[in-house]
């Protein structure tokens, strides 16, 4: 897939880098406090146990650290807004890589991963290209995708353990915004306004474009509900019935467009 020609939103590099470490730290604190029975428990991610999910979370930073040690690719192959749509193509490989992680010492694994990431990321410019599963990306863009991984899997971890894990505000904002922009890319247009306060508002879906006043088709929800819908953790009808999503207007049904990534 050729990289998108336009990036619709910019992200502050220093805030993104700080958010990656902050959200990884939140997950690390929660994981290291889990007992053996909790780690052996199930998750909503197929056959993965909590232990395997905890190991997978380290890939968000560990993969960046390892790729920064490799030669820089010659050509940009994947833009940020293309990333959500291609993630499902690597599901089998990701499962294999996750099961191969040695999770016998999770505190040590998390400590080593954070230290190596901080060492390798220091001084690396956002414009540097890094190889990924889906093609070469700008480092700055790739770090935004790492926030999506961290936020989504933090929510998976909370759901599996019942532990309320905090979200770094910048991490939650970046995840929400990227997935909202991905919807606008998948269904371009101006007929529906999707509001995810306080982080994002996008217009999407072909049809009459709204210009002023109250839009005729509006969807509104909170960030975590949006993230769960966009990643297939929950379904449109259930969130609508549970009043976690409000949708008004004949074009405001997004069920056929979700999820955006797996």
VEXDREN-2710 file (C-alpha; in Angstrom, 1 decimal):
% VEXDREN-2710
k/r/px/py/pz
1/UNK/0.0/0.0/0.0
2/UNK/1.5/3.4/-1.0
3/UNK/2.0/5.9/1.9
4/UNK/-0.7/8.5/2.4
5/UNK/0.2/11.8/0.7
6/UNK/-1.1/13.9/3.5
7/UNK/-0.9/13.7/7.3
8/UNK/-4.0/15.3/8.6
9/UNK/-2.7/15.9/12.1
10/UNK/0.6/16.6/13.7
11/UNK/1.8/15.2/17.0
12/UNK/4.3/16.9/19.4
13/UNK/7.4/14.7/19.5
14/UNK/8.4/15.3/23.1
15/UNK/4.9/14.6/24.3
16/UNK/4.6/11.4/22.3
17/UNK/7.9/10.1/23.6
18/UNK/7.1/10.9/27.2
19/UNK/3.6/9.4/26.8
20/UNK/5.1/6.1/25.5
21/UNK/7.3/5.8/28.6
22/UNK/4.5/6.9/30.9
23/UNK/1.9/4.4/29.6
24/UNK/4.4/1.6/29.5
25/UNK/5.2/2.5/33.1
26/UNK/1.6/2.3/34.0
27/UNK/1.3/-1.2/32.5
28/UNK/4.6/-2.2/34.1
29/UNK/3.4/-1.3/37.6
30/UNK/0.2/-3.2/37.1
31/UNK/1.8/-6.3/35.6
32/UNK/4.5/-6.6/38.3
33/UNK/1.8/-6.5/41.0
34/UNK/-0.1/-9.5/39.6
35/UNK/0.1/-12.9/41.3
36/UNK/0.6/-16.3/39.6
37/UNK/-3.1/-17.1/39.5
38/UNK/-3.9/-13.8/37.8
39/UNK/-1.1/-14.2/35.3
40/UNK/-2.5/-17.6/34.3
41/UNK/-6.0/-16.2/33.8
42/UNK/-7.8/-15.8/30.5
43/UNK/-8.1/-12.7/28.4
44/UNK/-10.5/-11.5/25.7
45/UNK/-7.8/-12.1/23.1
46/UNK/-8.4/-15.6/22.0
47/UNK/-6.2/-18.2/23.8
48/UNK/-3.8/-15.6/25.3
49/UNK/-3.4/-15.7/29.0
50/UNK/-2.7/-12.6/31.0
51/UNK/0.9/-13.6/31.1
52/UNK/1.1/-13.7/27.3
53/UNK/-0.7/-10.4/27.1
54/UNK/1.8/-8.9/29.5
55/UNK/4.6/-10.2/27.4
56/UNK/3.1/-8.8/24.3
57/UNK/2.9/-5.3/25.8
58/UNK/6.7/-5.3/25.9
59/UNK/6.8/-5.6/22.1
60/UNK/5.4/-2.1/21.8
61/UNK/8.8/-0.6/23.0
62/UNK/11.0/-3.6/22.4
63/UNK/10.4/-3.7/18.7
64/UNK/11.3/-0.1/18.3
65/UNK/14.5/-0.6/20.2
66/UNK/15.5/-3.5/18.1
67/UNK/14.6/-1.9/14.8
68/UNK/16.7/1.2/15.6
69/UNK/19.7/-1.0/15.7
70/UNK/19.1/-2.1/12.1
71/UNK/20.2/-0.1/9.0
72/UNK/17.8/2.7/8.1
73/UNK/15.6/1.7/5.2
74/UNK/16.0/3.7/2.0
75/UNK/12.4/4.5/1.3
76/UNK/9.3/5.4/3.2
77/UNK/6.7/2.7/2.7
78/UNK/3.9/3.3/5.2
79/UNK/2.4/6.5/6.4
80/UNK/0.7/6.9/9.8
81/UNK/-2.9/6.9/8.5
82/UNK/-2.3/3.8/6.5
83/UNK/-1.2/1.8/9.6
84/UNK/-4.5/0.9/11.3
85/UNK/-5.9/-0.7/8.1
86/UNK/-3.0/-3.1/7.6
87/UNK/-2.6/-4.4/11.2
88/UNK/-4.8/-7.4/10.7
89/UNK/-2.5/-8.8/8.1
90/UNK/0.1/-9.7/10.7
91/UNK/-2.1/-11.4/13.3
92/UNK/-0.6/-14.9/12.9
93/UNK/3.0/-13.6/13.1
94/UNK/2.2/-11.4/16.1
95/UNK/0.7/-14.4/17.9
96/UNK/3.8/-16.5/17.2
97/UNK/6.2/-13.7/18.4
98/UNK/4.1/-13.2/21.5
99/UNK/4.2/-16.9/22.4
100/UNK/7.9/-16.9/21.9
101/UNK/8.6/-14.3/24.6
102/UNK/10.2/-15.6/27.8
103/UNK/7.8/-14.3/30.5
104/UNK/9.4/-16.2/33.4
105/UNK/10.7/-12.9/34.9
106/UNK/8.2/-10.2/33.9
107/UNK/9.6/-7.5/36.2
108/UNK/13.0/-8.1/34.6
109/UNK/11.6/-8.2/31.1
110/UNK/9.8/-4.9/31.6
111/UNK/12.9/-3.3/33.2
112/UNK/15.2/-4.4/30.4
113/UNK/12.7/-3.3/27.7
114/UNK/12.3/0.2/29.1
115/UNK/16.1/0.7/29.6
116/UNK/16.9/-0.5/26.0
117/UNK/14.2/1.7/24.5
118/UNK/15.4/4.8/26.4
119/UNK/18.9/4.1/25.3
120/UNK/18.1/3.6/21.6
121/UNK/15.5/6.4/21.3
122/UNK/17.8/9.1/22.7
123/UNK/19.0/11.3/19.9
124/UNK/17.1/9.4/17.2
125/UNK/15.3/12.0/15.0
126/UNK/11.6/11.6/14.2
127/UNK/12.4/11.7/10.5
128/UNK/14.6/8.6/10.7
129/UNK/13.0/5.6/8.9
130/UNK/12.5/2.4/10.8
131/UNK/11.5/-1.0/9.5
132/UNK/8.2/-2.3/10.8
133/UNK/6.1/-5.4/10.0
134/UNK/4.2/-3.4/7.5
135/UNK/6.9/-1.4/5.8
136/UNK/9.3/1.4/6.7
137/UNK/7.8/4.3/8.7
138/UNK/9.0/7.6/10.1
139/UNK/10.1/7.0/13.7
140/UNK/7.8/9.8/14.9
141/UNK/4.8/8.2/13.2
142/UNK/5.8/4.7/14.5
143/UNK/5.8/6.0/18.1
144/UNK/2.2/7.2/17.7
145/UNK/1.3/3.6/16.7
146/UNK/3.1/2.4/19.8
147/UNK/0.7/4.5/21.9
148/UNK/-2.2/2.8/20.2
149/UNK/-0.8/-0.6/21.1
150/UNK/-0.1/0.4/24.7
151/UNK/-3.5/2.0/25.3
152/UNK/-5.5/-0.8/23.6
153/UNK/-3.6/-3.6/25.5
154/UNK/-3.7/-1.7/28.8
155/UNK/-7.5/-1.8/28.4
156/UNK/-7.3/-5.6/27.6
157/UNK/-5.2/-6.1/30.7
158/UNK/-7.7/-4.2/32.9
159/UNK/-10.6/-6.2/31.4
160/UNK/-8.8/-9.5/32.1
161/UNK/-7.6/-8.7/35.7
162/UNK/-10.2/-6.3/37.0
163/UNK/-7.3/-3.9/37.9
164/UNK/-8.0/-0.3/37.1
165/UNK/-4.8/0.8/35.3
166/UNK/-4.4/4.6/34.7
167/UNK/-4.0/6.1/31.2
168/UNK/-1.5/8.8/30.5
169/UNK/-3.6/11.7/29.1
170/UNK/-1.4/12.2/26.0
171/UNK/-1.4/8.5/25.3
172/UNK/-5.2/8.3/25.4
173/UNK/-5.5/11.5/23.3
174/UNK/-3.1/10.2/20.6
175/UNK/-4.8/6.8/20.4
176/UNK/-8.2/8.4/20.1
177/UNK/-7.2/10.9/17.4
178/UNK/-5.4/8.4/15.2
179/UNK/-8.3/6.0/15.2
180/UNK/-10.7/8.9/14.6
181/UNK/-8.6/10.0/11.6
182/UNK/-8.5/6.4/10.4
183/UNK/-12.3/6.4/10.2
184/UNK/-12.2/9.6/8.1
185/UNK/-9.7/7.9/5.8
186/UNK/-11.8/4.8/5.5
187/UNK/-15.1/6.7/4.9
188/UNK/-14.2/10.1/3.5
189/UNK/-16.9/12.7/3.4
190/UNK/-18.7/15.3/5.5
191/UNK/-22.1/13.8/6.1
192/UNK/-21.5/12.6/9.7
193/UNK/-19.7/14.3/12.5
194/UNK/-18.0/12.0/15.0
195/UNK/-17.3/13.6/18.4
196/UNK/-15.0/12.0/20.9
197/UNK/-14.6/14.7/23.6
198/UNK/-12.2/16.0/24.7
199/UNK/-9.8/14.7/22.1
200/UNK/-11.2/14.5/18.6
201/UNK/-13.9/15.6/16.1
202/UNK/-13.9/14.3/12.6
203/UNK/-16.2/14.4/9.6
204/UNK/-16.8/11.3/7.5
205/UNK/-19.2/9.4/5.2
206/UNK/-20.2/10.5/1.8
207/UNK/-23.2/12.7/1.5
208/UNK/-24.3/16.3/2.0
209/UNK/-21.5/18.2/3.8
210/UNK/-22.3/20.1/7.0
211/UNK/-21.2/23.7/6.9
212/UNK/-22.7/25.5/9.9
213/UNK/-25.2/25.0/12.7
214/UNK/-26.0/21.7/14.2
215/UNK/-24.9/18.8/11.9
216/UNK/-27.8/16.5/10.9
217/UNK/-25.8/13.4/11.6
218/UNK/-23.8/13.2/14.8
219/UNK/-22.1/10.4/16.7
220/UNK/-20.7/11.1/20.1
221/UNK/-18.9/8.8/22.6
222/UNK/-16.1/8.8/25.1
223/UNK/-12.5/7.9/24.3
224/UNK/-12.3/4.4/25.7
225/UNK/-15.7/3.4/24.2
226/UNK/-14.4/4.7/20.8
227/UNK/-11.2/2.8/21.1
228/UNK/-13.0/-0.4/21.9
229/UNK/-15.3/0.0/19.0
230/UNK/-12.5/0.9/16.6
231/UNK/-10.4/-2.2/17.6
232/UNK/-13.3/-4.7/17.7
233/UNK/-13.4/-5.1/21.5
234/UNK/-17.1/-4.2/21.5
235/UNK/-19.8/-3.9/19.0
236/UNK/-21.8/-0.9/17.8
237/UNK/-25.3/-2.2/18.8
238/UNK/-24.2/-3.1/22.3
239/UNK/-22.6/0.3/23.0
240/UNK/-25.6/2.1/21.5
241/UNK/-28.0/0.1/23.6
242/UNK/-25.9/0.7/26.7
243/UNK/-26.0/4.5/26.0
244/UNK/-22.3/4.7/25.7
245/UNK/-22.7/5.9/22.2
246/UNK/-25.3/8.5/21.0
247/UNK/-26.1/8.6/17.3
248/UNK/-28.6/10.9/15.6
249/UNK/-29.5/11.2/11.9
250/UNK/-30.2/8.7/9.2
251/UNK/-26.5/8.4/8.2
252/UNK/-25.1/8.1/11.8
253/UNK/-24.9/4.3/11.9
254/UNK/-21.2/3.4/11.8
255/UNK/-21.6/-0.3/12.4
256/UNK/-20.6/-1.2/8.8
257/UNK/-17.4/0.7/9.1
258/UNK/-16.2/-0.8/12.4
259/UNK/-13.8/-2.1/13.5
260/UNK/-11.0/-0.1/11.9
261/UNK/-8.2/-2.4/13.1
262/UNK/-7.8/-5.8/14.7
END
